[in-house]
Amino acid sequence: MIISISGIRGILLNRQNIPIMSMPIESMLLAVNSNFLVFSVSSDDMMGQSFASLVSTVAAAESAIGLAIFVMTFRVRGTIAVESINSIQG
């Protein structure tokens, strides 16, 4: 619970840099994994552990794709500040 609340707070308080905005998302996924594993062990069920491995796989893919997007945006724009990315829309 504390990890997920700090992740939400991290997203809300830091809105200047996109890579730093993605770190709280990863910590919230870690909190979800911890909950899945704890409740899986306490209820003697393997489904929570399989969901935890699925969430870990999705988090790794999200990190890899996000890093590729950050690198390409930095090469094109020269910065990865949120204000400059908002100008892409229009």
N, C-alpha and C positions, 0 to 999 in steps of 0.2 A: 504494500500500500504506500509506503514512504517513497519507494523508488518511482512509482507511477505518478505520485503527486509532484515529486521533484522534476520529473520529465515534462509534465504539463506546465509547471512553472518555468522551466527552461525554455520552452517554446514561446510562451507568452512574453517573457522578459527580454529575449534576445531575438530581435527581428532584423538585424543588419547583415549578418553573414550566413549564407545558406549552408555551408558545411557544419557550422556550429549549431544551426537549427536542426540538422539531421541527427546530431548526437543524442538529444533528449528522446527522439523517436526510437533510437536503438535501445536506450535505457528502459523505455516503456515496454518494448518487446521482451527485454530481459525480465522485467517484472512479470509479464504474462507467462513466460517460460517457467519462472520460479513457482508461480501459483499452480500451473499445470502439474509440475513435478511433485510439489508438496501434497496436493490433493490426490494425485495418482497413488502416491505411496501410502497415504492415510486410508484410502478406500480400497487398496489392493486391486487396482484396475490398471491395465496397461494402456488404455486409451489416452490418458493424460501424457504419458511418456511419448507416445507416437505423435500426439499433437505438438508437444514441445520440440520434437525433431523437425516437424513440418514448419513450425514458426522459425526455428533456427535457419532452415534452408531458405525461407522467404526473406529473412533479415539479411542473410549473406548476399542473396541476389539483389535485394534492394540497395545494399551498400555498393555493390559493384556497378550497377547501372547508374546510381546517383553519382558516384565518383566519375564515371565516364561523361555524364552530362555536365558536371562541374568543370572538368578539364576542357571540354569542347566550348563551353560558354566562356571560360577564361581566355581561350585562344582567340575566339571571335571578338569578344567585347573588351578584353583586357582587365576585367574585374568581375567578381562574383557577388557584388553587393546587390541587395534585394531591390534597391531603387532603380538600378540600371536594368534589371531583368523585367521589372514592371513596364518598361518602355517597349518591350518586345511585342506586347499585346496589340498596340495600335500603330 
